[in-house]
Amino acid sequence: MKKIIFLFVATIFVTVSGLSQGKWTPHTSDSGKFTIATFGAVEETNNDADDKTTYKINFANGSMNYLVSSTDHHSDLEGMKDELLTISLNSFREAVDGKIISEKEIYLDDVKGKYAIIIFQEETIRLEYYTFINGTYQYQLVIYSDKTLYNQEEADLVNISFRVLD
C-alpha cells in the first residue's frame, strides 16, 4: 500500500512540476538583434521614432515575468558606453520607484553591461535588470516577480539563454 501511495504522490509531483516549468521555445528577433529562450506566447512590439527604433518582447511563466528590448539608436554608442549604462539603470530604477539592492559591471561574451537587483512596490517585487550596449544597440533584459514567488533558477536559465546577435 505504501508503494502505491508513493507512486501516486510521485506521479502528481512530476506532473505538477512539468506544468510549472513550461515549454522552452527559442525566440530570435533579427531586427532586434537578439535571441532568448521563452515560455509560451510571446508578445512582440516595434516602435519607430525619428532617432531610434525599439523592439520589445514580453512573456511569462507562472508568476515570473520577462521583458527583453533592444533599441537601435542609429548612432554609435561605444564612446559613451559607461555613462549610458549607468543612466539606463538609474532611469529604470526611478521609473519603477525602486531601490537598488546590488549592482555590478558584467559582460555578455565581449559585450559590456550592467546588472542590478531592484526591489519596489513596498519591497514586494524583486526585479533583475540587465543592460548592454553593442555598437548602435542598447539591450535590456528585465525579470521580475513577487519577491516570495521569485524563481531564481528559472531566471538564471532565461538570462543564460540571452544572446546579442551581430
C-alpha positions as CSV (number, residue, x, y, z in Angstrom):
1,M,0.0,0.0,0.0
2,K,2.8,2.4,0.9
3,K,4.4,1.7,-2.5
4,I,1.1,2.6,-4.3
5,I,0.7,5.8,-2.4
6,F,4.4,6.7,-3.1
7,L,3.9,6.1,-6.8
8,F,0.7,8.2,-6.8
9,V,2.4,11.1,-5.0
10,A,5.4,10.9,-7.3
11,T,3.2,10.9,-10.4
12,I,1.4,14.0,-9.2
13,F,4.6,15.7,-8.3
14,V,6.2,15.0,-11.7
15,T,3.0,16.2,-13.5
16,V,2.8,19.4,-11.5
17,S,6.5,20.3,-11.8
18,G,6.4,19.6,-15.5
19,L,3.5,22.0,-15.9
20,S,5.1,24.7,-13.8
21,Q,8.3,24.6,-15.8
22,G,6.5,25.4,-19.1
23,K,7.9,24.7,-22.5
24,W,11.1,26.4,-23.6
25,T,11.0,27.9,-27.1
26,P,13.8,29.8,-28.7
27,H,12.9,33.3,-29.9
28,T,15.1,35.3,-32.3
29,S,14.5,38.9,-33.3
30,D,16.5,39.5,-36.4
31,S,15.6,43.2,-36.4
32,G,16.2,43.5,-32.7
33,K,19.5,41.5,-33.0
34,F,18.9,39.2,-30.0
35,T,17.9,35.6,-29.2
36,I,16.4,34.2,-26.0
37,A,14.6,31.1,-24.7
38,T,11.0,31.9,-23.9
39,F,7.9,30.3,-22.4
40,G,4.6,30.0,-24.2
41,A,3.1,33.0,-26.1
42,V,5.4,35.9,-26.8
43,E,4.1,39.4,-27.3
44,E,6.3,41.4,-29.7
45,T,6.1,45.2,-30.4
46,N,8.2,47.6,-32.5
47,N,8.3,51.3,-32.1
48,D,9.9,53.6,-34.7
49,A,10.9,57.1,-33.8
50,D,13.0,59.7,-35.6
51,D,16.2,58.9,-33.7
52,K,15.7,55.3,-32.7
53,T,13.8,52.0,-33.3
54,T,12.8,49.8,-30.3
55,Y,12.0,46.1,-30.4
56,K,10.4,44.5,-27.3
57,I,9.1,41.1,-26.4
58,N,7.2,40.1,-23.2
59,F,6.5,36.7,-21.9
60,A,5.6,35.0,-18.6
61,N,5.8,31.6,-16.9
62,G,3.5,31.4,-13.8
63,S,4.5,34.2,-11.5
64,M,7.7,35.0,-13.4
65,N,7.6,37.9,-16.0
66,Y,10.1,38.8,-18.6
67,L,10.8,41.8,-20.9
68,V,13.5,42.0,-23.5
69,S,14.1,45.1,-25.5
70,S,16.7,46.3,-28.0
71,T,16.9,49.9,-29.2
72,D,18.8,50.9,-32.3
73,H,19.9,54.5,-31.7
74,H,21.1,54.8,-35.3
75,S,24.4,56.2,-34.0
76,D,27.4,54.6,-32.4
77,L,27.1,54.4,-28.6
78,E,30.5,52.8,-27.8
79,G,32.2,56.1,-26.8
80,M,29.5,56.8,-24.2
81,K,29.0,53.2,-23.0
82,D,29.8,53.6,-19.3
83,E,27.7,56.7,-18.9
84,L,24.8,55.3,-20.9
85,L,24.7,52.0,-18.9
86,T,24.6,54.0,-15.6
87,I,21.9,56.3,-16.9
88,S,19.8,53.4,-18.2
89,L,20.0,51.6,-14.8
90,N,19.2,54.8,-12.8
91,S,16.4,55.8,-15.1
92,F,14.8,52.4,-14.9
93,R,15.1,52.3,-11.1
94,E,13.4,55.8,-10.9
95,A,10.7,54.7,-13.3
96,V,9.6,51.8,-11.0
97,D,10.3,53.9,-7.9
98,G,12.6,51.1,-6.7
99,K,15.6,50.6,-4.5
100,I,18.9,49.1,-5.9
101,I,20.0,46.2,-3.6
102,S,23.1,45.4,-5.6
103,E,24.7,46.3,-8.9
104,K,27.8,45.3,-10.8
105,E,29.5,45.6,-14.2
106,I,29.0,42.4,-16.3
107,Y,29.9,41.1,-19.7
108,L,27.8,39.0,-22.1
109,D,30.6,37.4,-24.2
110,D,32.5,40.6,-25.0
111,V,29.6,43.0,-24.7
112,K,29.8,45.2,-21.7
113,G,26.8,45.7,-19.4
114,K,25.4,46.5,-16.0
115,Y,23.3,44.2,-13.7
116,A,21.2,45.2,-10.7
117,I,18.8,43.7,-8.3
118,I,16.0,46.1,-7.6
119,I,13.1,45.9,-5.2
120,F,9.9,48.0,-5.5
121,Q,6.2,48.3,-4.6
122,E,7.0,48.4,-0.9
123,E,9.7,45.8,-1.3
124,T,7.2,43.2,-2.5
125,I,8.5,42.8,-6.1
126,R,12.0,41.6,-6.9
127,L,13.5,42.6,-10.3
128,E,16.7,41.7,-12.1
129,Y,17.8,44.3,-14.6
130,Y,20.4,43.7,-17.2
131,T,21.5,46.3,-19.8
132,F,24.2,46.1,-22.5
133,I,25.5,48.3,-25.3
134,N,26.9,47.0,-28.5
135,G,27.5,49.4,-31.4
136,T,24.3,51.4,-32.1
137,Y,22.2,49.0,-30.0
138,Q,21.2,49.1,-26.3
139,Y,19.7,45.9,-24.8
140,Q,17.6,45.4,-21.7
141,L,16.6,42.2,-20.0
142,V,14.1,42.6,-17.2
143,I,13.0,39.7,-15.0
144,Y,10.5,40.3,-12.2
145,S,8.1,38.6,-9.8
146,D,6.6,38.8,-6.4
147,K,9.5,38.5,-4.0
148,T,8.1,35.4,-2.3
149,L,7.4,33.6,-5.6
150,Y,10.7,34.6,-7.4
151,N,12.2,31.5,-9.1
152,Q,15.9,32.2,-9.3
153,E,16.7,29.0,-11.1
154,E,14.3,29.9,-13.9
155,A,15.5,33.5,-14.1
156,D,19.1,32.3,-14.4
157,L,18.2,29.9,-17.2
158,V,16.5,32.7,-19.2
159,N,19.4,35.0,-18.6
160,I,21.9,32.4,-19.7
161,S,19.9,31.9,-22.9
162,F,20.0,35.6,-23.9
163,R,22.5,36.4,-26.7
164,V,23.2,39.6,-28.7
165,L,23.4,38.9,-32.5
166,D,25.7,40.7,-34.8
